[in-house]
Amino acid sequence: MINKIDFKTTNFIYPHKDAESATIIDILKRHNFDVHIPKQTTWFYPLDKEPQETFSNLKENVVIVEMPGLESEQRLAKKYNVIIVDHHCNLPLGINRENTKSSIE
């Protein structure tokens, strides 16, 4: 269980892909959070295709934003407190996290 999310104990893994992500990344950095920005360059950022270096130096809480990947999520959850923030439906991956609220909300 996570008692408090703060910059000392939490990393974010979040792709820089659009205005929403740019805004969230800016807010996180202003509050001193460590943001791991994926190396992928496509519009879709599956977590399972991310290189290992993205997962280096993680803290106890890992927030994964809009990067679906059940296998990687489960692997990370064995070592870290994983929080998934997403509002998309990714049926090809068997993931439906559809929500009327955006990730920034």
N, C-alpha and C positions, 0 to 999 in steps of 0.2 A: 504494500500500500504506500502511496505517495503522500507525504505529509505537507510538503511545500515545494513548489517549483520555483527555483531561483537560479540565477546565473552560475552559482557555485556548484550546483548539483545537476544541471540540466543542459543537454545539447538538443539542437534542432537539426533535422535533416530535411532540407526543403529546396526544391529546384527554383531557380530564378528564371521564370518563363513568361510572366505577364505582369500587368499593372498590380493585380492583387498580391502576387508573390513578392514583387519589388517593395510594396508597401509594408507587408508583414516582415520581410527581412530587415528593412530599415528600422522598424519599430523594435525588433529583437536586438539588433546591434546597438541601438541607442540605450537599451537597458542591459547592455554588456553580456548578452547571451552568445554562446558559441554556436554559430550556424555552419553546418557542413553543407555546402552547395554541391550537388551532384555534378559529375563530369560529363554525363550524357548530353547530347546536343539535339535530340529530337523533341517533338512537342509532347510525347508521352514518356514518362520517366518511371519505368517499373523498377521497384526496389531490388528485385532479384537479378537485374542486369547491371547493377552498380558495382564498380571495382572495390576491392577490399579496403583500399586507402580511405574511402569515405567513412568507413566504420572504425577508423583508428582514433585512439584517445577519447573514447566516449566516457561520459560521466554516468552516474547511477540512473538518471532519468533520460530517456531518449524519446523525443517527440518527432514522429515521422509525419510530414505534412504532404498530402496529395501524391504519395508514391506507393501505390499498391504493390504488394508482393508477399503473399502468405508465407512462403517458405522462409524468406529472410526475416519477416516479422516474428515468426515462431522461434527461429534461431536466436535472434536478439533478445527475445523475451525470456530465454533461459538464463541470461546474464544480467539483464537490465530491466528496469520498470519502463515498459514501452507504452506510449500513448499515441494513438492513431487519430489524426485530424484529417478528415476527408469528407467530401460531399458529393462524390461522383459515383456513377454506376459503371463498373468495369466487368460486364458479363463475360467477355472472352477469358478473363482470369477467374471467373466464378466469384466475384466480389461485388456486392451491392451495398454501398454506403450512401446511397442517394439521400439527400437532405435538402430542404428548402433554404437553409442557411448556408452562406458561403463559409469558407475556412476562416476568413478573418473575423466573422461573427462568432 
